[in-house]
Amino acid sequence: MMKKLILTLVLISSVISVIAQHQILIDMPFYKAYLDVPIVKKASLSNGKITMDITTYLLNSTNPADVKYAVVNALCMNGKHIEFAGRECVELVDNRVNEDLNLATEMSIAYLSVLSHDCYDFDNLSQGLQRAATLEDINQSDAKQSRATSIIYGLLFAQNHFNENYCGGLGLGSEEMREMWLLVREGIKPLKEACFSTSAKIENDIRQKAIGIIWDKVKEYDE
């Protein structure tokens, strides 16, 4: 009986370790680099509610990519549950005309769709990542590549990679730990490239302070 209890506690501790340490999508408050922007400040105080003005801001193709992503980021930080404030906001997103929207709008919606669910919902994250990958392919093919958009894709990719490969450390031998960390490290590569690439093709459309916040949260996986 005691042996079964110990094994159960070990399993629970391992699961808690995964959840506590690696849900990077909701532990990445880069919106703090944009709190001087009114719509980001409003999103940070909305308690996860996607109001009509936030919705219309995200759908407006003239608004900058990095601010859109900061708005979405601000909605979900500190464990906030994201939800639309009213049916009209949902309908506005559902009925959007794709040809009138730009890449940043579509990526912000893909980012929002993942954050509005549990980041450990494998199906939801996989679908969101698939959409984000398609958008990142478009971004990569543009004459000027958005660093901000590549970073959002990198965050989604990293979270999905962690979900698939990180298994805590409890009970693992040294060689198993080494192999696990090599796999985890692979998940950071697209994000690292997005943050630090010096390619002339890349447009620096995200604040350096935001990049600093993001990298500070994941740099341990690159060591």
MOQUI-V662355 format. One record per pair of residues at least 24 apart in sequence whose ideal C-beta (glycine too) atoms are under 7 Angstrom apart, sorted by sequence separation. I is the first residue (numbers start at 1). J is the second residue. If there is no record, write none. Layout:
i-><I/I>
j-><J/J>
This chain:
i-><132/50/107/110/161/162/161/40/48/129/191/39/43/48/107/128/129/46/106/158/37/40/44/157/158/188/192/40/43/129/39/43/48/50/103/34/47/48/50/59/82/157/158/188/40/48/49/50/51/55/82/125/126/188/48/50/103/125/34/49/52/68/72/103/154/155/185/52/55/59/68/153/154/184/185/55/125/31/50/61/65/69/72/76/30/61/68/72/119/151/154/61/111/122/31/59/69/104/107/114/30/31/72/120/151/29/61/150/151/28/104/107/31/59/103/58/147/29/26/58/26/26/147/151/145/147/144/145/146/147/148/145/147/148/144/146/147/158/151/69/65/66/65/69/65/25/25/26/25/23/28/25/24/24/25/24/66/22/65/66/64/66/22/18/18/17/17/14/14/13/10/34/33/33/33/30/33/32/30/29/30/28/28/27/24/24>
j-><156/75/132/135/186/187/187/67/75/156/218/67/71/76/135/156/157/75/135/187/67/70/74/187/188/218/222/71/74/160/71/75/80/82/135/67/80/81/83/92/115/190/191/221/74/82/83/84/85/89/116/159/160/222/83/85/138/160/70/85/88/104/108/139/190/191/221/89/92/96/105/190/191/221/222/93/163/70/89/100/104/108/111/115/70/101/108/112/159/191/194/102/152/163/73/101/111/146/149/156/73/74/115/163/194/73/105/194/195/73/149/152/77/105/149/105/194/77/76/108/77/79/202/206/201/203/201/202/203/204/205/203/205/206/203/205/206/218/214/148/146/148/148/152/149/114/115/119/119/119/155/155/155/158/159/159/205/162/205/206/205/207/166/166/168/168/170/168/170/170/170/207/207/209/210/210/213/213/213/213/214/214/217/217/217/218>
